Amino acid sequence: MSFDKTLKELRIERGLSQQQLAAKLGQSQSAIAKWELSKTEPTASAIIKVARFFDVSSDFLLGITDECGNRTDD
């Protein structure tokens, strides 16, 4: 799964609005929206913040591995 879809899925699973997630990550709501729409890509530091917040690996966020850490072949 791609970053945009994974981010949106994790956000919705936690019951967060884009605004709420943005506040928790120190980002703007428009940045979250653009990431979810694949209009822009987050910086490496933003990916780390997202991964830490959701307690997942950056590889999972980027679609390199699944939730169990197994490599995906997209």
Predicted model as a PDB file, atoms N, CA, C, CB and O in Angstrom, pLDDT in the B-factor column:
MODEL        1                                                                  
ATOM      1  N   MET A   1       0.853  -1.172   0.000  1.00 78.00           N  
ATOM      2  CA  MET A   1       0.000   0.000   0.000  1.00 78.00           C  
ATOM      3  C   MET A   1       0.898   1.233   0.000  1.00 78.00           C  
ATOM      4  CB  MET A   1      -0.970  -0.001   1.226  1.00 78.00           C  
ATOM      5  O   MET A   1       1.992   1.206   0.564  1.00 78.00           O  
ATOM      6  N   SER A   2       0.455   2.281  -0.610  1.00 90.00           N  
ATOM      7  CA  SER A   2       1.237   3.505  -0.716  1.00 90.00           C  
ATOM      8  C   SER A   2       1.088   4.377   0.534  1.00 90.00           C  
ATOM      9  CB  SER A   2       0.817   4.289  -1.956  1.00 90.00           C  
ATOM     10  O   SER A   2       0.159   4.204   1.323  1.00 90.00           O  
ATOM     11  N   PHE A   3       2.021   5.317   0.694  1.00 94.00           N  
ATOM     12  CA  PHE A   3       2.027   6.186   1.866  1.00 94.00           C  
ATOM     13  C   PHE A   3       0.684   6.899   2.044  1.00 94.00           C  
ATOM     14  CB  PHE A   3       3.153   7.212   1.752  1.00 94.00           C  
ATOM     15  O   PHE A   3       0.139   6.928   3.147  1.00 94.00           O  
ATOM     16  N   ASP A   4       0.155   7.466   0.972  1.00 95.00           N  
ATOM     17  CA  ASP A   4      -1.090   8.228   1.075  1.00 95.00           C  
ATOM     18  C   ASP A   4      -2.239   7.398   1.639  1.00 95.00           C  
ATOM     19  CB  ASP A   4      -1.477   8.771  -0.284  1.00 95.00           C  
ATOM     20  O   ASP A   4      -2.975   7.852   2.515  1.00 95.00           O  
ATOM     21  N   LYS A   5      -2.382   6.192   1.133  1.00 96.00           N  
ATOM     22  CA  LYS A   5      -3.466   5.311   1.593  1.00 96.00           C  
ATOM     23  C   LYS A   5      -3.219   4.818   3.022  1.00 96.00           C  
ATOM     24  CB  LYS A   5      -3.616   4.109   0.643  1.00 96.00           C  
ATOM     25  O   LYS A   5      -4.142   4.750   3.834  1.00 96.00           O  
ATOM     26  N   THR A   6      -1.974   4.479   3.314  1.00 96.00           N  
ATOM     27  CA  THR A   6      -1.638   4.006   4.654  1.00 96.00           C  
ATOM     28  C   THR A   6      -1.877   5.090   5.695  1.00 96.00           C  
ATOM     29  CB  THR A   6      -0.184   3.541   4.707  1.00 96.00           C  
ATOM     30  O   THR A   6      -2.454   4.827   6.749  1.00 96.00           O  
ATOM     31  N   LEU A   7      -1.436   6.304   5.401  1.00 97.00           N  
ATOM     32  CA  LEU A   7      -1.632   7.420   6.330  1.00 97.00           C  
ATOM     33  C   LEU A   7      -3.115   7.649   6.603  1.00 97.00           C  
ATOM     34  CB  LEU A   7      -0.995   8.701   5.773  1.00 97.00           C  
ATOM     35  O   LEU A   7      -3.527   7.774   7.756  1.00 97.00           O  
ATOM     36  N   LYS A   8      -3.903   7.703   5.551  1.00 97.00           N  
ATOM     37  CA  LYS A   8      -5.339   7.941   5.721  1.00 97.00           C  
ATOM     38  C   LYS A   8      -5.989   6.812   6.518  1.00 97.00           C  
ATOM     39  CB  LYS A   8      -6.025   8.084   4.351  1.00 97.00           C  
ATOM     40  O   LYS A   8      -6.814   7.063   7.396  1.00 97.00           O  
ATOM     41  N   GLU A   9      -5.619   5.578   6.212  1.00 96.00           N  
ATOM     42  CA  GLU A   9      -6.179   4.432   6.920  1.00 96.00           C  
ATOM     43  C   GLU A   9      -5.828   4.491   8.417  1.00 96.00           C  
ATOM     44  CB  GLU A   9      -5.661   3.115   6.298  1.00 96.00           C  
ATOM     45  O   GLU A   9      -6.696   4.289   9.267  1.00 96.00           O  
ATOM     46  N   LEU A  10      -4.573   4.764   8.730  1.00 97.00           N  
ATOM     47  CA  LEU A  10      -4.154   4.853  10.137  1.00 97.00           C  
ATOM     48  C   LEU A  10      -4.870   5.995  10.856  1.00 97.00           C  
ATOM     49  CB  LEU A  10      -2.629   5.049  10.231  1.00 97.00           C  
ATOM     50  O   LEU A  10      -5.296   5.849  12.002  1.00 97.00           O  
ATOM     51  N   ARG A  11      -4.995   7.124  10.175  1.00 97.00           N  
ATOM     52  CA  ARG A  11      -5.663   8.291  10.776  1.00 97.00           C  
ATOM     53  C   ARG A  11      -7.123   7.977  11.089  1.00 97.00           C  
ATOM     54  CB  ARG A  11      -5.575   9.514   9.834  1.00 97.00           C  
ATOM     55  O   ARG A  11      -7.613   8.295  12.172  1.00 97.00           O  
ATOM     56  N   ILE A  12      -7.806   7.360  10.152  1.00 97.00           N  
ATOM     57  CA  ILE A  12      -9.219   7.035  10.338  1.00 97.00           C  
ATOM     58  C   ILE A  12      -9.391   5.971  11.416  1.00 97.00           C  
ATOM     59  CB  ILE A  12      -9.839   6.557   9.017  1.00 97.00           C  
ATOM     60  O   ILE A  12     -10.314   6.045  12.226  1.00 97.00           O  
ATOM     61  N   GLU A  13      -8.488   4.966  11.423  1.00 96.00           N  
ATOM     62  CA  GLU A  13      -8.561   3.929  12.463  1.00 96.00           C  
ATOM     63  C   GLU A  13      -8.449   4.522  13.866  1.00 96.00           C  
ATOM     64  CB  GLU A  13      -7.454   2.892  12.252  1.00 96.00           C  
ATOM     65  O   GLU A  13      -9.051   4.014  14.812  1.00 96.00           O  
ATOM     66  N   ARG A  14      -7.683   5.586  13.991  1.00 97.00           N  
ATOM     67  CA  ARG A  14      -7.514   6.244  15.295  1.00 97.00           C  
ATOM     68  C   ARG A  14      -8.607   7.277  15.578  1.00 97.00           C  
ATOM     69  CB  ARG A  14      -6.152   6.917  15.361  1.00 97.00           C  
ATOM     70  O   ARG A  14      -8.633   7.880  16.651  1.00 97.00           O  
ATOM     71  N   GLY A  15      -9.496   7.475  14.623  1.00 98.00           N  
ATOM     72  CA  GLY A  15     -10.590   8.422  14.808  1.00 98.00           C  
ATOM     73  C   GLY A  15     -10.148   9.868  14.823  1.00 98.00           C  
ATOM     74  O   GLY A  15     -10.728  10.698  15.523  1.00 98.00           O  
ATOM     75  N   LEU A  16      -9.117  10.169  14.048  1.00 98.00           N  
ATOM     76  CA  LEU A  16      -8.577  11.527  14.017  1.00 98.00           C  
ATOM     77  C   LEU A  16      -8.966  12.249  12.735  1.00 98.00           C  
ATOM     78  CB  LEU A  16      -7.059  11.499  14.158  1.00 98.00           C  
ATOM     79  O   LEU A  16      -9.011  11.650  11.660  1.00 98.00           O  
ATOM     80  N   SER A  17      -9.241  13.525  12.860  1.00 98.00           N  
ATOM     81  CA  SER A  17      -9.426  14.359  11.675  1.00 98.00           C  
ATOM     82  C   SER A  17      -8.042  14.750  11.165  1.00 98.00           C  
ATOM     83  CB  SER A  17     -10.302  15.632  11.993  1.00 98.00           C  
ATOM     84  O   SER A  17      -7.043  14.573  11.863  1.00 98.00           O  
ATOM     85  N   GLN A  18      -7.989  15.272   9.969  1.00 98.00           N  
ATOM     86  CA  GLN A  18      -6.711  15.758   9.450  1.00 98.00           C  
ATOM     87  C   GLN A  18      -6.171  16.859  10.360  1.00 98.00           C  
ATOM     88  CB  GLN A  18      -6.869  16.281   7.997  1.00 98.00           C  
ATOM     89  O   GLN A  18      -4.968  16.912  10.620  1.00 98.00           O  
ATOM     90  N   GLN A  19      -7.031  17.718  10.836  1.00 98.00           N  
ATOM     91  CA  GLN A  19      -6.622  18.819  11.716  1.00 98.00           C  
ATOM     92  C   GLN A  19      -6.033  18.284  13.019  1.00 98.00           C  
ATOM     93  CB  GLN A  19      -7.818  19.741  12.017  1.00 98.00           C  
ATOM     94  O   GLN A  19      -5.006  18.780  13.483  1.00 98.00           O  
ATOM     95  N   GLN A  20      -6.667  17.289  13.606  1.00 98.00           N  
ATOM     96  CA  GLN A  20      -6.171  16.714  14.860  1.00 98.00           C  
ATOM     97  C   GLN A  20      -4.807  16.057  14.659  1.00 98.00           C  
ATOM     98  CB  GLN A  20      -7.173  15.688  15.413  1.00 98.00           C  
ATOM     99  O   GLN A  20      -3.904  16.228  15.478  1.00 98.00           O  
ATOM    100  N   LEU A  21      -4.662  15.306  13.570  1.00 98.00           N  
ATOM    101  CA  LEU A  21      -3.378  14.672  13.291  1.00 98.00           C  
ATOM    102  C   LEU A  21      -2.306  15.728  13.044  1.00 98.00           C  
ATOM    103  CB  LEU A  21      -3.493  13.730  12.079  1.00 98.00           C  
ATOM    104  O   LEU A  21      -1.183  15.609  13.534  1.00 98.00           O  
ATOM    105  N   ALA A  22      -2.651  16.740  12.297  1.00 98.00           N  
ATOM    106  CA  ALA A  22      -1.696  17.816  12.013  1.00 98.00           C  
ATOM    107  C   ALA A  22      -1.186  18.447  13.309  1.00 98.00           C  
ATOM    108  CB  ALA A  22      -2.346  18.891  11.119  1.00 98.00           C  
ATOM    109  O   ALA A  22       0.010  18.699  13.449  1.00 98.00           O  
ATOM    110  N   ALA A  23      -2.087  18.701  14.249  1.00 98.00           N  
ATOM    111  CA  ALA A  23      -1.698  19.308  15.522  1.00 98.00           C  
ATOM    112  C   ALA A  23      -0.753  18.396  16.296  1.00 98.00           C  
ATOM    113  CB  ALA A  23      -2.939  19.620  16.367  1.00 98.00           C  
ATOM    114  O   ALA A  23       0.209  18.867  16.902  1.00 98.00           O  
ATOM    115  N   LYS A  24      -1.021  17.109  16.278  1.00 97.00           N  
ATOM    116  CA  LYS A  24      -0.185  16.152  17.008  1.00 97.00           C  
ATOM    117  C   LYS A  24       1.200  15.999  16.382  1.00 97.00           C  
ATOM    118  CB  LYS A  24      -0.872  14.798  17.066  1.00 97.00           C  
ATOM    119  O   LYS A  24       2.168  15.690  17.076  1.00 97.00           O  
ATOM    120  N   LEU A  25       1.290  16.216  15.071  1.00 97.00           N  
ATOM    121  CA  LEU A  25       2.552  16.059  14.362  1.00 97.00           C  
ATOM    122  C   LEU A  25       3.302  17.371  14.160  1.00 97.00           C  
ATOM    123  CB  LEU A  25       2.303  15.422  13.033  1.00 97.00           C  
ATOM    124  O   LEU A  25       4.439  17.371  13.687  1.00 97.00           O  
ATOM    125  N   GLY A  26       2.673  18.487  14.517  1.00 97.00           N  
ATOM    126  CA  GLY A  26       3.306  19.783  14.295  1.00 97.00           C  
ATOM    127  C   GLY A  26       3.326  20.173  12.827  1.00 97.00           C  
ATOM    128  O   GLY A  26       4.254  20.831  12.356  1.00 97.00           O  
ATOM    129  N   GLN A  27       2.291  19.759  12.112  1.00 97.00           N  
ATOM    130  CA  GLN A  27       2.158  20.051  10.685  1.00 97.00           C  
ATOM    131  C   GLN A  27       0.880  20.864  10.469  1.00 97.00           C  
ATOM    132  CB  GLN A  27       2.133  18.731   9.836  1.00 97.00           C  
ATOM    133  O   GLN A  27       0.090  21.051  11.394  1.00 97.00           O  
ATOM    134  N   SER A  28       0.692  21.335   9.262  1.00 97.00           N  
ATOM    135  CA  SER A  28      -0.559  22.012   8.931  1.00 97.00           C  
ATOM    136  C   SER A  28      -1.567  20.984   8.435  1.00 97.00           C  
ATOM    137  CB  SER A  28      -0.331  23.118   7.864  1.00 97.00           C  
ATOM    138  O   SER A  28      -1.190  19.908   7.972  1.00 97.00           O  
ATOM    139  N   GLN A  29      -2.845  21.318   8.534  1.00 98.00           N  
ATOM    140  CA  GLN A  29      -3.889  20.431   8.019  1.00 98.00           C  
ATOM    141  C   GLN A  29      -3.729  20.274   6.518  1.00 98.00           C  
ATOM    142  CB  GLN A  29      -5.297  20.974   8.360  1.00 98.00           C  
ATOM    143  O   GLN A  29      -3.963  19.193   5.976  1.00 98.00           O  
ATOM    144  N   SER A  30      -3.333  21.340   5.846  1.00 98.00           N  
ATOM    145  CA  SER A  30      -3.180  21.257   4.389  1.00 98.00           C  
ATOM    146  C   SER A  30      -2.041  20.313   4.009  1.00 98.00           C  
ATOM    147  CB  SER A  30      -2.926  22.652   3.797  1.00 98.00           C  
ATOM    148  O   SER A  30      -2.112  19.665   2.965  1.00 98.00           O  
ATOM    149  N   ALA A  31      -0.999  20.219   4.826  1.00 98.00           N  
ATOM    150  CA  ALA A  31       0.092  19.275   4.554  1.00 98.00           C  
ATOM    151  C   ALA A  31      -0.428  17.847   4.625  1.00 98.00           C  
ATOM    152  CB  ALA A  31       1.258  19.474   5.554  1.00 98.00           C  
ATOM    153  O   ALA A  31      -0.118  17.023   3.764  1.00 98.00           O  
ATOM    154  N   ILE A  32      -1.228  17.553   5.666  1.00 98.00           N  
ATOM    155  CA  ILE A  32      -1.800  16.209   5.803  1.00 98.00           C  
ATOM    156  C   ILE A  32      -2.684  15.898   4.603  1.00 98.00           C  
ATOM    157  CB  ILE A  32      -2.612  16.084   7.119  1.00 98.00           C  
ATOM    158  O   ILE A  32      -2.606  14.810   4.032  1.00 98.00           O  
ATOM    159  N   ALA A  33      -3.518  16.848   4.223  1.00 98.00           N  
ATOM    160  CA  ALA A  33      -4.416  16.654   3.075  1.00 98.00           C  
ATOM    161  C   ALA A  33      -3.621  16.390   1.800  1.00 98.00           C  
ATOM    162  CB  ALA A  33      -5.323  17.887   2.884  1.00 98.00           C  
ATOM    163  O   ALA A  33      -3.970  15.498   1.026  1.00 98.00           O  
ATOM    164  N   LYS A  34      -2.557  17.156   1.577  1.00 98.00           N  
ATOM    165  CA  LYS A  34      -1.746  16.972   0.374  1.00 98.00           C  
ATOM    166  C   LYS A  34      -1.045  15.624   0.373  1.00 98.00           C  
ATOM    167  CB  LYS A  34      -0.718  18.088   0.255  1.00 98.00           C  
ATOM    168  O   LYS A  34      -0.909  14.997  -0.678  1.00 98.00           O  
ATOM    169  N   TRP A  35      -0.596  15.168   1.545  1.00 98.00           N  
ATOM    170  CA  TRP A  35       0.024  13.836   1.631  1.00 98.00           C  
ATOM    171  C   TRP A  35      -0.996  12.764   1.285  1.00 98.00           C  
ATOM    172  CB  TRP A  35       0.605  13.584   3.045  1.00 98.00           C  
ATOM    173  O   TRP A  35      -0.699  11.835   0.533  1.00 98.00           O  
ATOM    174  N   GLU A  36      -2.213  12.895   1.841  1.00 97.00           N  
ATOM    175  CA  GLU A  36      -3.246  11.885   1.598  1.00 97.00           C  
ATOM    176  C   GLU A  36      -3.741  11.884   0.152  1.00 97.00           C  
ATOM    177  CB  GLU A  36      -4.417  12.113   2.531  1.00 97.00           C  
ATOM    178  O   GLU A  36      -4.252  10.873  -0.330  1.00 97.00           O  
ATOM    179  N   LEU A  37      -3.591  12.995  -0.526  1.00 97.00           N  
ATOM    180  CA  LEU A  37      -3.998  13.089  -1.932  1.00 97.00           C  
ATOM    181  C   LEU A  37      -2.835  12.864  -2.890  1.00 97.00           C  
ATOM    182  CB  LEU A  37      -4.622  14.443  -2.202  1.00 97.00           C  
ATOM    183  O   LEU A  37      -3.005  12.954  -4.106  1.00 97.00           O  
ATOM    184  N   SER A  38      -1.658  12.573  -2.348  1.00 95.00           N  
ATOM    185  CA  SER A  38      -0.433  12.383  -3.140  1.00 95.00           C  
ATOM    186  C   SER A  38      -0.056  13.610  -3.946  1.00 95.00           C  
ATOM    187  CB  SER A  38      -0.598  11.209  -4.072  1.00 95.00           C  
ATOM    188  O   SER A  38       0.539  13.504  -5.019  1.00 95.00           O  
ATOM    189  N   LYS A  39      -0.404  14.771  -3.425  1.00 97.00           N  
ATOM    190  CA  LYS A  39      -0.030  16.013  -4.114  1.00 97.00           C  
ATOM    191  C   LYS A  39       1.393  16.413  -3.749  1.00 97.00           C  
ATOM    192  CB  LYS A  39      -1.012  17.152  -3.761  1.00 97.00           C  
ATOM    193  O   LYS A  39       2.098  17.013  -4.561  1.00 97.00           O  
ATOM    194  N   THR A  40       1.818  16.087  -2.536  1.00 96.00           N  
ATOM    195  CA  THR A  40       3.192  16.315  -2.109  1.00 96.00           C  
ATOM    196  C   THR A  40       3.646  15.105  -1.304  1.00 96.00           C  
ATOM    197  CB  THR A  40       3.320  17.631  -1.273  1.00 96.00           C  
ATOM    198  O   THR A  40       2.840  14.283  -0.871  1.00 96.00           O  
ATOM    199  N   GLU A  41       4.947  15.021  -1.119  1.00 94.00           N  
ATOM    200  CA  GLU A  41       5.509  13.942  -0.309  1.00 94.00           C  
ATOM    201  C   GLU A  41       6.080  14.530   0.971  1.00 94.00           C  
ATOM    202  CB  GLU A  41       6.602  13.162  -1.092  1.00 94.00           C  
ATOM    203  O   GLU A  41       6.645  15.624   0.952  1.00 94.00           O  
ATOM    204  N   PRO A  42       5.939  13.820   2.078  1.00 96.00           N  
ATOM    205  CA  PRO A  42       6.483  14.330   3.336  1.00 96.00           C  
ATOM    206  C   PRO A  42       8.009  14.241   3.345  1.00 96.00           C  
ATOM    207  CB  PRO A  42       5.899  13.553   4.528  1.00 96.00           C  
ATOM    208  O   PRO A  42       8.605  13.435   2.631  1.00 96.00           O  
ATOM    209  N   THR A  43       8.617  15.078   4.161  1.00 96.00           N  
ATOM    210  CA  THR A  43      10.059  15.012   4.345  1.00 96.00           C  
ATOM    211  C   THR A  43      10.395  13.768   5.155  1.00 96.00           C  
ATOM    212  CB  THR A  43      10.594  16.293   5.044  1.00 96.00           C  
ATOM    213  O   THR A  43       9.516  13.138   5.745  1.00 96.00           O  
ATOM    214  N   ALA A  44      11.665  13.428   5.175  1.00 96.00           N  
ATOM    215  CA  ALA A  44      12.104  12.284   5.972  1.00 96.00           C  
ATOM    216  C   ALA A  44      11.771  12.487   7.440  1.00 96.00           C  
ATOM    217  CB  ALA A  44      13.607  12.054   5.801  1.00 96.00           C  
ATOM    218  O   ALA A  44      11.337  11.550   8.110  1.00 96.00           O  
ATOM    219  N   SER A  45      11.966  13.696   7.949  1.00 96.00           N  
ATOM    220  CA  SER A  45      11.669  13.949   9.364  1.00 96.00           C  
ATOM    221  C   SER A  45      10.177  13.826   9.651  1.00 96.00           C  
ATOM    222  CB  SER A  45      12.163  15.340   9.772  1.00 96.00           C  
ATOM    223  O   SER A  45       9.790  13.388  10.735  1.00 96.00           O  
ATOM    224  N   ALA A  46       9.343  14.204   8.698  1.00 97.00           N  
ATOM    225  CA  ALA A  46       7.897  14.062   8.872  1.00 97.00           C  
ATOM    226  C   ALA A  46       7.492  12.587   8.869  1.00 97.00           C  
ATOM    227  CB  ALA A  46       7.145  14.823   7.763  1.00 97.00           C  
ATOM    228  O   ALA A  46       6.618  12.179   9.634  1.00 97.00           O  
ATOM    229  N   ILE A  47       8.122  11.799   8.019  1.00 97.00           N  
ATOM    230  CA  ILE A  47       7.837  10.358   7.985  1.00 97.00           C  
ATOM    231  C   ILE A  47       8.183   9.734   9.329  1.00 97.00           C  
ATOM    232  CB  ILE A  47       8.628   9.660   6.844  1.00 97.00           C  
ATOM    233  O   ILE A  47       7.442   8.892   9.836  1.00 97.00           O  
ATOM    234  N   ILE A  48       9.299  10.142   9.901  1.00 97.00           N  
ATOM    235  CA  ILE A  48       9.702   9.625  11.214  1.00 97.00           C  
ATOM    236  C   ILE A  48       8.671   9.991  12.274  1.00 97.00           C  
ATOM    237  CB  ILE A  48      11.088  10.171  11.612  1.00 97.00           C  
ATOM    238  O   ILE A  48       8.314   9.154  13.104  1.00 97.00           O  
ATOM    239  N   LYS A  49       8.189  11.230  12.257  1.00 97.00           N  
ATOM    240  CA  LYS A  49       7.170  11.657  13.227  1.00 97.00           C  
ATOM    241  C   LYS A  49       5.890  10.841  13.076  1.00 97.00           C  
ATOM    242  CB  LYS A  49       6.859  13.154  13.057  1.00 97.00           C  
ATOM    243  O   LYS A  49       5.294  10.424  14.069  1.00 97.00           O  
ATOM    244  N   VAL A  50       5.474  10.618  11.845  1.00 98.00           N  
ATOM    245  CA  VAL A  50       4.258   9.839  11.586  1.00 98.00           C  
ATOM    246  C   VAL A  50       4.452   8.405  12.085  1.00 98.00           C  
ATOM    247  CB  VAL A  50       3.906   9.848  10.065  1.00 98.00           C  
ATOM    248  O   VAL A  50       3.579   7.852  12.753  1.00 98.00           O  
ATOM    249  N   ALA A  51       5.593   7.811  11.760  1.00 96.00           N  
ATOM    250  CA  ALA A  51       5.875   6.434  12.181  1.00 96.00           C  
ATOM    251  C   ALA A  51       5.869   6.312  13.699  1.00 96.00           C  
ATOM    252  CB  ALA A  51       7.228   5.970  11.623  1.00 96.00           C  
ATOM    253  O   ALA A  51       5.289   5.375  14.246  1.00 96.00           O  
ATOM    254  N   ARG A  52       6.506   7.246  14.373  1.00 97.00           N  
ATOM    255  CA  ARG A  52       6.538   7.210  15.844  1.00 97.00           C  
ATOM    256  C   ARG A  52       5.149   7.415  16.436  1.00 97.00           C  
ATOM    257  CB  ARG A  52       7.495   8.279  16.385  1.00 97.00           C  
ATOM    258  O   ARG A  52       4.776   6.748  17.401  1.00 97.00           O  
ATOM    259  N   PHE A  53       4.391   8.333  15.861  1.00 98.00           N  
ATOM    260  CA  PHE A  53       3.055   8.611  16.380  1.00 98.00           C  
ATOM    261  C   PHE A  53       2.161   7.374  16.280  1.00 98.00           C  
ATOM    262  CB  PHE A  53       2.421   9.786  15.622  1.00 98.00           C  
ATOM    263  O   PHE A  53       1.459   7.030  17.231  1.00 98.00           O  
ATOM    264  N   PHE A  54       2.190   6.715  15.132  1.00 97.00           N  
ATOM    265  CA  PHE A  54       1.328   5.552  14.923  1.00 97.00           C  
ATOM    266  C   PHE A  54       1.980   4.237  15.374  1.00 97.00           C  
ATOM    267  CB  PHE A  54       0.951   5.455  13.459  1.00 97.00           C  
ATOM    268  O   PHE A  54       1.366   3.173  15.288  1.00 97.00           O  
ATOM    269  N   ASP A  55       3.212   4.320  15.849  1.00 95.00           N  
ATOM    270  CA  ASP A  55       3.956   3.148  16.323  1.00 95.00           C  
ATOM    271  C   ASP A  55       4.067   2.077  15.235  1.00 95.00           C  
ATOM    272  CB  ASP A  55       3.280   2.558  17.568  1.00 95.00           C  
ATOM    273  O   ASP A  55       3.786   0.901  15.463  1.00 95.00           O  
ATOM    274  N   VAL A  56       4.483   2.517  14.054  1.00 94.00           N  
ATOM    275  CA  VAL A  56       4.731   1.626  12.923  1.00 94.00           C  
ATOM    276  C   VAL A  56       6.105   1.973  12.355  1.00 94.00           C  
ATOM    277  CB  VAL A  56       3.605   1.756  11.825  1.00 94.00           C  
ATOM    278  O   VAL A  56       6.679   3.007  12.696  1.00 94.00           O  
ATOM    279  N   SER A  57       6.622   1.123  11.504  1.00 93.00           N  
ATOM    280  CA  SER A  57       7.916   1.413  10.883  1.00 93.00           C  
ATOM    281  C   SER A  57       7.737   2.345   9.687  1.00 93.00           C  
ATOM    282  CB  SER A  57       8.612   0.107  10.445  1.00 93.00           C  
ATOM    283  O   SER A  57       6.670   2.407   9.077  1.00 93.00           O  
ATOM    284  N   SER A  58       8.803   3.062   9.373  1.00 93.00           N  
ATOM    285  CA  SER A  58       8.762   3.905   8.183  1.00 93.00           C  
ATOM    286  C   SER A  58       8.648   3.037   6.930  1.00 93.00           C  
ATOM    287  CB  SER A  58      10.017   4.804   8.108  1.00 93.00           C  
ATOM    288  O   SER A  58       8.033   3.447   5.946  1.00 93.00           O  
ATOM    289  N   ASP A  59       9.236   1.845   6.962  1.00 93.00           N  
ATOM    290  CA  ASP A  59       9.096   0.923   5.826  1.00 93.00           C  
ATOM    291  C   ASP A  59       7.634   0.557   5.596  1.00 93.00           C  
ATOM    292  CB  ASP A  59       9.925  -0.352   6.060  1.00 93.00           C  
ATOM    293  O   ASP A  59       7.190   0.457   4.452  1.00 93.00           O  
ATOM    294  N   PHE A  60       6.884   0.358   6.678  1.00 92.00           N  
ATOM    295  CA  PHE A  60       5.454   0.059   6.543  1.00 92.00           C  
ATOM    296  C   PHE A  60       4.733   1.260   5.940  1.00 92.00           C  
ATOM    297  CB  PHE A  60       4.832  -0.313   7.920  1.00 92.00           C  
ATOM    298  O   PHE A  60       3.920   1.103   5.029  1.00 92.00           O  
ATOM    299  N   LEU A  61       5.026   2.459   6.443  1.00 93.00           N  
ATOM    300  CA  LEU A  61       4.376   3.662   5.918  1.00 93.00           C  
ATOM    301  C   LEU A  61       4.629   3.838   4.427  1.00 93.00           C  
ATOM    302  CB  LEU A  61       4.861   4.894   6.671  1.00 93.00           C  
ATOM    303  O   LEU A  61       3.755   4.281   3.682  1.00 93.00           O  
ATOM    304  N   LEU A  62       5.833   3.487   4.006  1.00 92.00           N  
ATOM    305  CA  LEU A  62       6.213   3.682   2.610  1.00 92.00           C  
ATOM    306  C   LEU A  62       5.835   2.511   1.709  1.00 92.00           C  
ATOM    307  CB  LEU A  62       7.688   3.918   2.520  1.00 92.00           C  
ATOM    308  O   LEU A  62       6.095   2.540   0.506  1.00 92.00           O  
ATOM    309  N   GLY A  63       5.221   1.481   2.290  1.00 88.00           N  
ATOM    310  CA  GLY A  63       4.776   0.342   1.494  1.00 88.00           C  
ATOM    311  C   GLY A  63       5.873  -0.639   1.154  1.00 88.00           C  
ATOM    312  O   GLY A  63       5.703  -1.472   0.264  1.00 88.00           O  
ATOM    313  N   ILE A  64       7.008  -0.559   1.853  1.00 88.00           N  
ATOM    314  CA  ILE A  64       8.123  -1.471   1.597  1.00 88.00           C  
ATOM    315  C   ILE A  64       7.879  -2.812   2.288  1.00 88.00           C  
ATOM    316  CB  ILE A  64       9.455  -0.852   2.079  1.00 88.00           C  
ATOM    317  O   ILE A  64       8.213  -3.870   1.755  1.00 88.00           O  
ATOM    318  N   THR A  65       7.287  -2.747   3.492  1.00 79.00           N  
ATOM    319  CA  THR A  65       6.949  -3.966   4.230  1.00 79.00           C  
ATOM    320  C   THR A  65       5.492  -3.919   4.651  1.00 79.00           C  
ATOM    321  CB  THR A  65       7.863  -4.140   5.466  1.00 79.00           C  
ATOM    322  O   THR A  65       4.867  -2.858   4.651  1.00 79.00           O  
ATOM    323  N   ASP A  66       4.954  -5.079   5.009  1.00 73.00           N  
ATOM    324  CA  ASP A  66       3.608  -5.125   5.555  1.00 73.00           C  
ATOM    325  C   ASP A  66       3.683  -4.902   7.071  1.00 73.00           C  
ATOM    326  CB  ASP A  66       2.914  -6.485   5.219  1.00 73.00           C  
ATOM    327  O   ASP A  66       4.760  -4.635   7.604  1.00 73.00           O  
ATOM    328  N   GLU A  67       2.562  -5.008   7.752  1.00 75.00           N  
ATOM    329  CA  GLU A  67       2.528  -4.757   9.188  1.00 75.00           C  
ATOM    330  C   GLU A  67       3.407  -5.713   9.981  1.00 75.00           C  
ATOM    331  CB  GLU A  67       1.118  -4.849   9.683  1.00 75.00           C  
ATOM    332  O   GLU A  67       3.865  -5.380  11.074  1.00 75.00           O  
ATOM    333  N   CYS A  68       3.640  -6.892   9.434  1.00 66.00           N  
ATOM    334  CA  CYS A  68       4.464  -7.892  10.119  1.00 66.00           C  
ATOM    335  C   CYS A  68       5.943  -7.747   9.801  1.00 66.00           C  
ATOM    336  CB  CYS A  68       4.006  -9.283   9.749  1.00 66.00           C  
ATOM    337  O   CYS A  68       6.768  -8.481  10.344  1.00 66.00           O  
ATOM    338  N   GLY A  69       6.286  -6.812   8.931  1.00 64.00           N  
ATOM    339  CA  GLY A  69       7.676  -6.609   8.565  1.00 64.00           C  
ATOM    340  C   GLY A  69       8.135  -7.410   7.370  1.00 64.00           C  
ATOM    341  O   GLY A  69       9.319  -7.415   7.031  1.00 64.00           O  
ATOM    342  N   ASN A  70       7.188  -8.095   6.721  1.00 76.00           N  
ATOM    343  CA  ASN A  70       7.522  -8.866   5.518  1.00 76.00           C  
ATOM    344  C   ASN A  70       7.590  -7.929   4.318  1.00 76.00           C  
ATOM    345  CB  ASN A  70       6.479  -9.997   5.271  1.00 76.00           C  
ATOM    346  O   ASN A  70       6.728  -7.067   4.147  1.00 76.00           O  
ATOM    347  N   ARG A  71       8.602  -8.097   3.500  1.00 80.00           N  
ATOM    348  CA  ARG A  71       8.789  -7.253   2.319  1.00 80.00           C  
ATOM    349  C   ARG A  71       7.613  -7.435   1.349  1.00 80.00           C  
ATOM    350  CB  ARG A  71      10.134  -7.591   1.613  1.00 80.00           C  
ATOM    351  O   ARG A  71       7.174  -8.555   1.086  1.00 80.00           O  
ATOM    352  N   THR A  72       7.125  -6.326   0.836  1.00 77.00           N  
ATOM    353  CA  THR A  72       6.069  -6.371  -0.180  1.00 77.00           C  
ATOM    354  C   THR A  72       6.695  -6.142  -1.550  1.00 77.00           C  
ATOM    355  CB  THR A  72       4.958  -5.307   0.107  1.00 77.00           C  
ATOM    356  O   THR A  72       7.735  -5.493  -1.664  1.00 77.00           O  
ATOM    357  N   ASP A  73       6.081  -6.658  -2.549  1.00 72.00           N  
ATOM    358  CA  ASP A  73       6.589  -6.481  -3.918  1.00 72.00           C  
ATOM    359  C   ASP A  73       5.540  -5.782  -4.758  1.00 72.00           C  
ATOM    360  CB  ASP A  73       6.973  -7.844  -4.557  1.00 72.00           C  
ATOM    361  O   ASP A  73       4.851  -6.394  -5.574  1.00 72.00           O  
ATOM    362  N   ASP A  74       5.439  -4.464  -4.530  1.00 55.00           N  
ATOM    363  CA  ASP A  74       4.460  -3.661  -5.292  1.00 55.00           C  
ATOM    364  C   ASP A  74       4.865  -3.468  -6.722  1.00 55.00           C  
ATOM    365  CB  ASP A  74       4.268  -2.312  -4.651  1.00 55.00           C  
ATOM    366  O   ASP A  74       4.150  -2.819  -7.484  1.00 55.00           O  
TER     367      ASP A  74                                                      
ENDMDL                                                                          
END                                                                             
